[in-house]
């Protein structure tokens, strides 16, 4: 699988030391503008615009990391719940044109 990157994409350019979880097709890291402590993003390694543009394999890899991230946050923060969401398109609130899933712990 080709891991294409886009110039000036903050997710494609994410430094390795900021990656918290990873697999062959996706990575997870802290949101730089967190809505709550522990707010994480899960993104495909390959640059694609929305979750719907990711391949089924990339979507599966993202879901695997989503589960791992939740387990980690459960142990660290003991939240009462989570919000899980993804914006698809600027009109829907997407600010970075690279597919991503938000994992937001709720205290």
N, C-alpha and C positions, 0 to 999 in steps of 0.2 A: 504494500500500500504506500502510495506517495504521500509524504507529509509536506504539502505545499504551505508556504508561509506568505503573508501579505506584508509589504513594507508599511511601517508606521502603525501596525496593529498592536495594541498593548497586550493582547493575549498571545499573539504569535511571538512577541518579543519578551515574554515573561522570563525573568532570570531563574535559573535552575534552583537557586537557594530559596526561592519563594514558593516552589511547588511542594505541596503537603502530601499529596497522594498522586499516583500515576499508574497507568498501565500502557500497553502498546498503542492505544488509540486515543486516550484522553488523559487529562490532568485536572487536579483540583487545587485551589489556592484561596486565600482569604480575599474578600472583596476590599478594594482600596477605599471605598466609601460605604462602610458597613451600616446597615440599618439597625443592627443589634450586634452585641458581642458574638463572635463565632460565625458570622455571615460568610458563607463560602460560595465560590463559583466552580462549576464543573464544566469544562470545555473540551471539544475535540482537538486533537493535535493539529489536524488538517484544517486550514482556514476554509470555513463555509459560513454563510451568512446567518442562517437560522437553524433551529433544531430540525425543522422539516427538510433542510438541505443536507443534513448529515446522513450517511449511509446507515442501514439497519445495524451493521456491525459497530459503527461509531456510537449510535444511540444506545446499544447494549452496553458498550464499554463505559459510557457516561452513567448509565443506571447502576452499573457495578460500583463505580466510584461514589455515586450518590449514597448507596447503602453503606459503604465503608466510612464515608464522611459522617453520616448520621451516627454510626456506632462510636466513632471518635468523639463527636460532640456530646453524645449521651454520657460518656465516661467523664468528660472534662467539665461540662456545664450543667448537666442534669436538667435540660429544658422540659417544660410541660408539654410542648408541642413544636411543630415545624410548619413553616410555609415553604412550599416548593413551587417554583414558577419559572417560566421562560417567556420573554417578550419576542415576538416574531414580526419584525418590521418596525421602522421608525414611528409609524402611526400608532403602534401598540406600545410605545415607550422604550424600544430598543435603542440604547445609546452607543453601544459598540457593535459594529457590523461583523461580529464573530459569534457563532452560536454559543449559547451558554445557558446553564440551569442554575438558578439561585437556590441555595439551601439556607434558610433563615430560621435559626432557633428562636422560639418564643418562650420567654421566662414565665 
